[in-house]
Amino acid sequence: MRRLLVWILAAALVLAVPAIIVLMLRPAAPPAPPEPVVLLYDDARRAFLKLPLETYLAGVVAAEMPASFAPEALKAQAVVARTYTLQHLRAFGGAGCAAHPPADVCSLPEESQAWLPQSALRQRWGAAFRANWRKVNAAVQATRGLVALYGGQPIDAVYFAASGGRTEDARFVWGRVVPYLKSVPSPGERDPYEGAAARFTWPELAQRLQLDTASLERRPPPDRFAVLSRTPSGRAFYVRVGDEILKATELRDRLDLRSTWIVAERADHQGLTLYTKGWGHGVGLSQYGAQAMAERGVDFRTIIRWYYQGVEVAPWTSWTGTTR
């Protein structure tokens, strides 16, 4: 019996040694890069905060997208927000937040992307805080490290609230061609902002657009405003106000319109009313469009590839080079 045990041990040793040698000679896997640290300027507290990337992203997803949205929509938002953040990190050559150097990002959506701390989310969500926070965190952790890449580089991951049924081509908003930021349909999207009205008196309109009031009054009210041309998506491209011709994007900025998708206008002696649909610049991912796709059972990777044509979703470790 003892001889049998010795024989079994010897045979096991003979079989194990080659495997051990192979493991010893195999090159070690490269260590995972450390999680980036985000330097955030918190506008509410007027303070700079250092946060691990994934911790910061939970506050972004919670601030940017309703927690009631489907998990796959929240995951798509997490990947897009992560890509946007890495694009702006100064450590990777990003430009940071121009409004508050040396921050990488700021907490206001008009300066960067929205972000809220847990204290603010407790006030917003009330009794639903724990459930909502778990849901948002789950979306961030399920996509941990994933970014959207085009040609091996992180994309300019712009996004907005609602498209009104179709997104916009970047060249009509920013005047540059971006191969993955093309106009695409956003079917089934619920637009909670359709028919939004913005009302201006003629003196207010002249002041905000820096126009001569007399140039408006020379024309009858119905002829004081006109959409001159539209982009292929249907949004206004050039408009005329009095004798002045403006880009619709400039009009939106100066008048704080929800979008350039002007569906109707009404002019009378008192002023001008503009009716719009959608909310935002219209380029990239539509958040309500992502929700519509997620409700139909579409996964987050497919959602991202739909709104950013030709991209891949991959770990950020595969990113080569710098952001700029």
C-alpha positions, 0 to 999 in steps of 0.5 A: 500500500505504501509503495502504491502511494509513493508511486501515485505521488511521484506520478503526480509530481512528474505531471505537475512540474511541467505545468509549474514551469510553464506558469513560471515562464509565462509573462505576467499580465500587465497590471490594470491601470489605476483608476483615474482621479477626477478634479471636479469643480462643485459649483454649488459649494464653490469648491474643488473636489478630487473623486475616483472616476467611477464614484464621480460617474454615479453622481453624473448619471444620477444628475443627468438621467431620471433614475426611473429610466430602464437599466440599459438606458442608464448603462448607455448614459454611464458609458457616454459620461465616462467617455466624456470625462476621460476626454476632458481629463487634463492628465490625458491631455484633455482641455478640462473645464474652461470655466474653472481651471484647473478643474477637469470637469464642472458640475453644471451642465452648461459648463460640462456635464451635470453632477450631484452629491448624495446629499442633494440626491437625498433631497431630490429623491426622498424616500426613494433614495436608496433604491435609486442610488443602488440602481444608478450605481449598478449601471455604473459598475456594470459598465465599469471601465467601458468607453466609446471609441472610434478608430481606437480613440475616445469619441466626443461623447456629446448627448442631450435630453430629447431629439423630437424624433431625429438627431442632428448632424454635428456639422449643422451645429458646430460647423465641423464634420464628425463621422460618428455624429450623423443624424439618425432617427430616434423612433419611439422616443417620447418627447416631453418637451414637444410644443414648448412655447417661448414668448418675447415682446418685440423690445425684449427680442431686439434687446436680447438679439442686439437689434435695432427696434426700428428695423423690426417695427418697419415690418408688419408683425407677421413678417418680423420673423421667418425660418429661412432654411432647415437642416435635413433633420427638420431643425431651423438652420437660418432665421430672419428677425427683422432685417437680420439673418442669424443662425438658428443655433445663435438664436437658441443661445441668445433666447435660451430656447429648448432647441432649434427645432422650431415647429411654429411661430406666432407674431402679433403686435405684442410680440413673438411666440416660438413653439419648439420640440425636443431639448438640447443641441440634438447631436449624439445620444438622445436620453429619451431615445435611449430610454425608448430603445431600452424599453424595447429590449435593446442593450446599451452597446447597441444603443450607443452604436446607434447614436454614434455611428461606427463606434465600438464599446471597449475597455478604456485600457485599449485606448491608444495615445492621448485625447487631443 
